[in-house]
Amino acid sequence: MKKISLDRFWYRPAPPPGWLRPLSSLYGSVSADLARNRKAAAVHLPIPVIVVGNITVGGTGKTPFVLWLVERLRAQGWRPGVISRGYGGCSPEYPLRVSATTDPAWAGDEPALIARRLDVPVAVAPDRVAAARLLLDAGEVNILVTDDGLQHYRLARDIEICVIDGSRGLGNGALLPAGPLREPPARLREVDLVVVNGGGWREDGVATLDMSLCTTKALPLAGGEPRPLSAFAGGKVHAVAGIGNPERFFASLRGAGIEVIPHPFPDHHRYTEIDLAFDGGLPLLMTEKDAVKCGALARPNHWFVPAQAVIAAEGAALVQQLLDQLPHASD
């Protein structure tokens, strides 16, 4: 729970304490030097690379956008693959090819979710170049999307897309550890596009589009037929979320008319049976990211709620303008 408290500290409407500011300056200086060195030695791959990331610590909605983007690429005839660091996972060896049956404890939550949701090649490694080469050597892909990795400058990229949580924005605007920023706000003027999850946030000189997350159904964790989320309206549920911004999930359930008993957990939390042991026999709803780790803990009243990215036509057109600039492989 400590991380959740830290998030609240970073995102409250107050400047950071003065004693933390020198540490932020040191962090900014060191990270800028590392970025310059890595950019100078960046590895260029023979196929296009699209990086989807953020400049803040914690979840912003990157993975739903990656899912949307991969599906769009595939519909246009591309053969996309997804690479990631695999944060939260610890594999015996890297790079790791991720399938629908790979343990999230090895692959990380988001890569496991992507592999289960989409029939698409996925690979993880702390070195994204190694993950990319694993998929390239297999000859299955002609474009790569990296889920996170905006600051992984060793991998050259053709398109940079940054995702921001519209309700939290850039927090107090300070670099780590005084605030949630991995890079200064000016970095947003260098990326090709900023996707604002939930709308609301805007900054002059930054190309943006709005994205919303649509939750319309719940699937039984133990397997079986889905139910419309509206079937839970008017009732009370336990809601579990181990994501960067748990309140976003709880708010989506309340918006569906559901009375929520919230149970926030730290991002990438590894669940045990006692974590999900609640009295009263009420339904338990969790995010899809949590569900990939909780299959062995499934009970008949456990459900997960997948989220779909929704982007209006004008926003999709901005993405398409970027894709149209890429060299499309003839094969």
N, C-alpha and C positions, 0 to 999 in steps of 0.2 A: 503493500500500500504506500510505501515511501515515494515511489515515482509519481503516483497520482497527486500526492501533496505537493511535490516539486512542480508538477505541471500547473497546479493552481497558483503557486507562487509566481511562476513565469508569466502566466496569462492574466493576472489581476491587473486592474487599471492603475498601476503605480510604478514609478521608476525603480530600478533595482538598487539594492543597498550600495552605498559608495565604496565599501571595502571590497566588493566583488568586481568592480569595474577594472582595476588593474589586471585581474586574472583574465577578464574578457579581452583586454587589449593584447595580452600575451598570447592567448589562444588565437586571436585573429592574425597576429603577426606570424606565428609558427605555421598555421594552416595555409596562409597565403604563400609562404615560401615553399611549402610542400607542393601546393597546387602548381606553382610556376615550374618546379622541377619535373613534376609528372607530366605536365602538358608538353614540355620540351621533348620528353622521351615517349610520347604517346604512341601506342600501337594502332596502326590503321588496318582494318580488316578488308577483305575483298568484297564484302557485301555491306549494304547500309545498316547502320546502327541507330536506334532510337532510344534515348534514355528518358525514362519517366522517374522523376525523383522529387525531392523537396529540399528546402533550406532550413526547415525546422525539425527538431527532434520529435519523434512520436508520429502516430498515424494521421494521415490527411485524406485518405481515400485513394491512394495510388493504385492499389491492386484492382478495385472495380474499374478504374479507367484503363488499366493494362488489359483487362479482360475485354472491354469494349473495343479497344484499339486492335487487339489481335484478331477479334472476330471481323472487324472492318477490313483489315489487311487480307485475311483469308478470302473474304467475299470478293476482293478485287484480283484474286489470282496469285497473290504472294504465298510463299511457304514460310510462315513466321516461326521462329523459335523464341523462347523466353529464357533469359539468364538472370541470376540473382546472386547476391552474397550468401543467401540462406540464413539470414539473421535469426538467432534463437536455436539454430540446429547445430549439431556437432557430429559430423560424419567421420567414420574411421579413415576415409581417404577422400581426396579431392583431385580433380573435379568429380562431382556426383551427378549421374543421370537420374532424374526424378520421374517416377511413374505414379500412377494412381494408387499404387500399393506401398510406396515408399513411406517409411516412418517419418512423421513430421519432426521427431526428435533428431533425425539425421538431416533432413532437407530444410527445416524451417517451416513456419506456418504458411506463409504466403505462397512459396513454390509448391507446397503440397496441395494447397487449395487450387492453384492454377492447373496443376496436372490432373486433379480430379474433376474439375469443372470442364476443361477443354481437352480435346484430343490434339495436343500440341507438344512438340519436343521442349523439355525443360531441363536446364542444368544449373547447378550451383557450385560456387567456389568463392573463397575470399578474394581470389584474383579473378575478376570477371573475364580477363583475356583467356585464361585457362578454360573457364566454363564455355566461352564462345567457341574456342577451338575444338572442344569435345563435340559440339553440335555440327561445326563446319566439317570436321573429319568424317562424320557420319553421312554427309551429303544430303541431309534432309531439309535444309533451310536455305533460303536466299534473302532473308532479312532477319535481324535480331531486335528484340525489344528487351530492355533491361528494366526489371522492376526494382527501383531504387538504383543508386549509383551515380547520382548527379555529381558527387564529390570524388568519384573514382576516376581521376583524370588520366590514369594509365591507359584507359580504353578510349580511343578517339571516337567521336560520335558525329552523325550527320544532322540529327535533330535533337534538341533538348526541350523537354516539357516538364514544367514544375507544377505540382499540385499543392494547393493551399486549402486548409480548412477555413471556409468563409466565416464561420462563427467565431473563430479564435484569431484569425489573421496571423500576424507576426508577433503576437504577444506584446511584451514590453519593448520589443525592438532591439534587445541586447543580444550580443553573442554569448555562447556558453562561457562560463557557468552562470553568469548573471541573468541570462535569458535563454530562450529556446533555439536561437539561431545558430546553424552550422556555418553559415556564410552571411556577409552583410546584405542588407536589403537591396543594395545596388546590383547584386547578382541577378535579380529578376529582370533587369533591363538587358541582360546578355542572353537569356534563354529565348527560344523561338516562340514559346507560348506558355501562358500560365492558366491552369484549370482551377477554377474556384469551386470547391465542393460546398454546395449549399448556398452559393451566391453571397452577395453582400460586400465582399472585400474588393476594393479597387485602388489602383495607384496610377498616377499620371505617368505616361511613357511606357506602360507595360501592357502588352497585348494579352487580353484575357478572354476566356469563355466560361460560362456557368455550367456546372454539372450538378445534378441531383441524384440521390440514391433512392430507388424505388423498391419497396418491400411489400409484396402482395401475397406471399404464401409462406407456409411453414411445413417443413419436412420432418418426419419422425426420425430421430437419431438412430434408432434401431433398424430402420428400413421400412418401407411401406408407402402408402399413398399420401400425397400432400394434402393439406387442408388450406383453404383460403385464410389469410391472416384475420379477415373479418370474423371468422368463426370464434375468435377469442375475444371479440369486442364485448364490452359490458362486464367482463369477468376479470378476476385477479390472477396474475401470474408472477412467478419468480423469473427475473431476467438476469442473465449472466453475460458479461462482456469483458474480455481480456484484450482490449484493443487500445490504440493510442488515445482515443477520446470516447470512453464508454457512454457518456451522456448522450452522444449522438444516436446510439442504438436505442437507449431507453426512450429518448424523445420520439423516435420513429414509431415505437410501439404505442406510446401515449397518443400519438397522432392518429393511430388506427382505432382509438377508443378503448384501449386496454389499460386496466389499472395495474401499475407496475410496482413490484417490490424489487428494487435494484440491488444487484450484487456486482459491483465493479471489481475487477482484478487487474494487476499490472499487465502491461502489454507483453505478449508471448508467454503468459503464465502456463505452467505445466500442471494440469488438474489432477487431483486425487479424488477418490470416492467421497471423502468427507467434504470436499469443496462444494459438491452438488447435493449434499444430504440436507434437504429442507423439510420441515414439518408441514403437515396439513394436506399433503397429496395434491397440491395445486400443480398445474402445468408449469414446466420450466422451458423458457425460450432462450436460445443463445445465438450468437452470430455464427456464420458459416466458418469463419476463421477459428473459432473455438471448437466447432464441431469436428474438424479434421483431427483433433487431438483427443476427443472424448468418446470415440466409438466403443471402446471397451467398457465404458462407464454407463452406457445407454440403458435407460429405463423406459417403460411404456409411455410415461408422461413427459419425456424429454423431446424437444423439438428444436430445429435450427431454422433460421430465417435468412435465406440468401438475399443479397442486395444486388440490384442491377443498376448500372450507370445509365442515366438518361441525359442526353445532350440534344439541345434544340438544333434545328436545321442550320441556323446561322453559325452556331458553334462547330458543328460537324464540317461545315464548309471551310472554316479556318484550318481545321486539321487536314482536310483534303488538299488545301493549297500547299501545305508542307509536304504531303505525300507525293503530290504531283511533281515536285522538284527532284525526287529521288530517281536515280537510274534504275529502271525496272529490268531485272534479269529476263532474258528471252526464254529461258527454260522454265 
